[in-house]
């Protein structure tokens, strides 16, 4: 976030887009695993959300943060 906000008018680099999307995806996968272990709730939406977050990496490279 620090690098994205510091250069808000420039295009993102692939590594920054991957880190931002990967962090969201990692959080959602971790929460899905936590819920699976405790057997609470449906994990399908969190898993799909993680996949969707990773799918935003190409978009994040071409737009401003």
TIRO-2110 file (N, C-alpha, C; in Angstrom, 1 decimal):
// TIRO-2110
0.8, -1.2, 0.0, N, 1, A
0.0, 0.0, 0.0, CA, 1, A
0.9, 1.3, 0.0, C, 1, A
2.0, 1.2, 0.7, N, 2, A
2.8, 2.4, 0.8, CA, 2, A
3.3, 2.8, -0.6, C, 2, A
3.8, 1.8, -1.3, N, 3, A
4.3, 2.1, -2.7, CA, 3, A
3.2, 2.4, -3.6, C, 3, A
2.1, 1.8, -3.5, N, 4, A
1.0, 2.1, -4.4, CA, 4, A
0.5, 3.6, -4.2, C, 4, A
0.4, 4.0, -2.9, N, 5, A
-0.1, 5.4, -2.6, CA, 5, A
0.9, 6.4, -2.9, C, 5, A
2.2, 6.1, -2.8, N, 6, A
3.3, 7.0, -3.1, CA, 6, A
3.4, 7.3, -4.6, C, 6, A
3.0, 6.4, -5.4, N, 7, A
3.0, 6.5, -6.9, CA, 7, A
1.6, 6.3, -7.5, C, 7, A
0.7, 7.0, -7.0, N, 8, A
-0.7, 6.8, -7.3, CA, 8, A
-1.0, 7.1, -8.8, C, 8, A
-0.3, 7.9, -9.4, N, 9, A
-0.6, 8.3, -10.8, CA, 9, A
0.2, 7.4, -11.8, C, 9, A
1.0, 6.6, -11.4, N, 10, A
1.8, 5.7, -12.3, CA, 10, A
1.1, 4.3, -12.3, C, 10, A
1.4, 3.6, -13.4, N, 11, A
0.9, 2.2, -13.5, CA, 11, A
1.6, 1.3, -12.5, C, 11, A
0.9, 0.3, -12.0, N, 12, A
1.5, -0.6, -11.1, CA, 12, A
2.5, -1.6, -11.8, C, 12, A
3.4, -2.0, -11.0, N, 13, A
4.3, -3.1, -11.5, CA, 13, A
3.7, -4.4, -11.2, C, 13, A
4.1, -5.4, -11.9, N, 14, A
3.5, -6.8, -11.8, CA, 14, A
3.7, -7.3, -10.4, C, 14, A
4.8, -7.0, -9.8, N, 15, A
5.1, -7.5, -8.4, CA, 15, A
4.2, -6.9, -7.4, C, 15, A
3.9, -5.6, -7.5, N, 16, A
3.0, -4.9, -6.6, CA, 16, A
1.6, -5.4, -6.8, C, 16, A
1.2, -5.6, -8.0, N, 17, A
-0.2, -6.1, -8.2, CA, 17, A
-0.4, -7.5, -7.6, C, 17, A
0.7, -8.3, -7.8, N, 18, A
0.6, -9.7, -7.3, CA, 18, A
0.6, -9.7, -5.8, C, 18, A
1.4, -8.8, -5.2, N, 19, A
1.4, -8.7, -3.7, CA, 19, A
0.1, -8.3, -3.1, C, 19, A
-0.5, -7.3, -3.7, N, 20, A
-1.8, -6.8, -3.2, CA, 20, A
-2.9, -7.9, -3.4, C, 20, A
-3.0, -8.4, -4.6, N, 21, A
-4.0, -9.5, -4.9, CA, 21, A
-3.7, -10.7, -4.1, C, 21, A
-2.4, -11.1, -4.0, N, 22, A
-2.0, -12.3, -3.3, CA, 22, A
-2.3, -12.2, -1.8, C, 22, A
-2.2, -11.0, -1.2, N, 23, A
-2.5, -10.8, 0.2, CA, 23, A
-4.0, -11.1, 0.5, C, 23, A
-4.8, -10.5, -0.4, N, 24, A
-6.3, -10.8, -0.2, CA, 24, A
-6.6, -12.2, -0.4, C, 24, A
-6.0, -12.9, -1.4, N, 25, A
-6.3, -14.3, -1.7, CA, 25, A
-5.8, -15.1, -0.5, C, 25, A
-4.6, -14.8, 0.0, N, 26, A
-4.1, -15.6, 1.1, CA, 26, A
-5.0, -15.5, 2.4, C, 26, A
-5.5, -14.3, 2.6, N, 27, A
-6.4, -14.1, 3.7, CA, 27, A
-7.7, -14.9, 3.5, C, 27, A
-8.3, -14.9, 2.3, N, 28, A
-9.5, -15.7, 2.1, CA, 28, A
-9.3, -17.2, 2.2, C, 28, A
-8.1, -17.6, 1.7, N, 29, A
-7.8, -19.1, 1.8, CA, 29, A
-7.6, -19.5, 3.3, C, 29, A
-6.9, -18.6, 4.0, N, 30, A
-6.7, -18.9, 5.4, CA, 30, A
-8.0, -18.9, 6.2, C, 30, A
-8.9, -18.0, 5.9, N, 31, A
-10.2, -18.0, 6.6, CA, 31, A
-11.0, -19.2, 6.2, C, 31, A
-11.0, -19.6, 4.9, N, 32, A
-11.7, -20.8, 4.5, CA, 32, A
-11.2, -22.0, 5.2, C, 32, A
-9.9, -22.1, 5.4, N, 33, A
-9.3, -23.2, 6.1, CA, 33, A
-9.7, -23.2, 7.5, C, 33, A
-9.7, -22.1, 8.1, N, 34, A
-10.1, -21.9, 9.5, CA, 34, A
-11.5, -22.4, 9.7, C, 34, A
-12.4, -21.9, 8.8, N, 35, A
-13.8, -22.3, 8.9, CA, 35, A
-14.0, -23.8, 8.6, C, 35, A
-13.2, -24.4, 7.8, N, 36, A
-13.3, -25.8, 7.5, CA, 36, A
-12.9, -26.6, 8.7, C, 36, A
-11.9, -26.2, 9.4, N, 37, A
-11.4, -27.0, 10.6, CA, 37, A
-12.5, -26.9, 11.7, C, 37, A
-13.1, -25.7, 11.8, N, 38, A
-14.1, -25.6, 12.9, CA, 38, A
-15.5, -26.0, 12.4, C, 38, A
-15.6, -26.3, 11.2, N, 39, A
-16.9, -26.8, 10.6, CA, 39, A
-18.0, -25.7, 10.8, C, 39, A
-17.6, -24.5, 10.4, N, 40, A
-18.6, -23.4, 10.5, CA, 40, A
-18.7, -22.7, 9.1, C, 40, A
-19.9, -22.6, 8.6, N, 41, A
-20.1, -21.9, 7.4, CA, 41, A
-19.7, -22.6, 6.2, C, 41, A
-20.0, -22.0, 5.0, N, 42, A
-19.6, -22.6, 3.7, CA, 42, A
-18.3, -21.9, 3.3, C, 42, A
-17.4, -22.7, 2.8, N, 43, A
-16.1, -22.1, 2.4, CA, 43, A
-16.1, -21.8, 0.9, C, 43, A
-17.1, -22.2, 0.2, N, 44, A
-17.1, -22.1, -1.3, CA, 44, A
-16.9, -20.7, -1.7, C, 44, A
-17.6, -19.7, -1.1, N, 45, A
-17.5, -18.3, -1.5, CA, 45, A
-16.1, -17.7, -1.2, C, 45, A
-15.5, -18.1, -0.1, N, 46, A
-14.2, -17.6, 0.2, CA, 46, A
-13.2, -18.1, -0.8, C, 46, A
-13.3, -19.4, -1.2, N, 47, A
-12.4, -20.0, -2.1, CA, 47, A
-12.6, -19.3, -3.5, C, 47, A
-13.8, -19.1, -3.9, N, 48, A
-14.0, -18.4, -5.2, CA, 48, A
-13.5, -16.9, -5.1, C, 48, A
-13.7, -16.3, -4.0, N, 49, A
-13.2, -15.0, -3.8, CA, 49, A
-11.7, -14.9, -3.9, C, 49, A
-11.0, -15.9, -3.4, N, 50, A
-9.5, -16.0, -3.5, CA, 50, A
-9.1, -16.1, -5.0, C, 50, A
-9.8, -16.9, -5.7, N, 51, A
-9.5, -17.1, -7.1, CA, 51, A
-9.8, -15.8, -7.9, C, 51, A
-10.9, -15.2, -7.6, N, 52, A
-11.2, -13.9, -8.2, CA, 52, A
-10.2, -12.8, -7.9, C, 52, A
-9.7, -12.8, -6.6, N, 53, A
-8.6, -11.8, -6.3, CA, 53, A
-7.4, -12.0, -7.1, C, 53, A
-7.0, -13.3, -7.3, N, 54, A
-5.8, -13.5, -8.1, CA, 54, A
-6.0, -13.2, -9.6, C, 54, A
-7.3, -13.3, -10.0, N, 55, A
-7.6, -13.0, -11.4, CA, 55, A
-7.5, -11.5, -11.7, C, 55, A
-7.4, -10.6, -10.6, N, 56, A
-7.3, -9.2, -10.8, CA, 56, A
-5.9, -8.7, -11.0, C, 56, A
-4.9, -9.6, -10.9, N, 57, A
-3.5, -9.2, -11.1, CA, 57, A
-3.3, -8.6, -12.5, C, 57, A
-3.7, -9.2, -13.6, N, 58, A
-3.5, -8.5, -14.9, CA, 58, A
-4.2, -7.1, -15.0, C, 58, A
-5.3, -7.0, -14.4, N, 59, A
-6.0, -5.7, -14.4, CA, 59, A
-5.2, -4.7, -13.5, C, 59, A
-4.7, -5.1, -12.4, N, 60, A
-3.9, -4.3, -11.6, CA, 60, A
-2.6, -3.8, -12.2, C, 60, A
-2.1, -4.5, -13.2, N, 61, A
-0.9, -4.0, -13.8, CA, 61, A
-1.2, -2.9, -14.8, C, 61, A
-2.4, -2.8, -15.3, N, 62, A
-2.7, -1.9, -16.4, CA, 62, A
-3.4, -0.6, -15.9, C, 62, A
-3.8, -0.6, -14.6, N, 63, A
-4.5, 0.6, -14.1, CA, 63, A
-3.7, 1.2, -13.0, C, 63, A
-4.1, 2.4, -12.7, N, 64, A
-3.4, 3.1, -11.6, CA, 64, A
-3.9, 2.6, -10.3, C, 64, A
-3.1, 2.5, -9.2, N, 65, A
-3.5, 2.0, -7.9, CA, 65, A
-4.6, 2.8, -7.4, C, 65, A
END
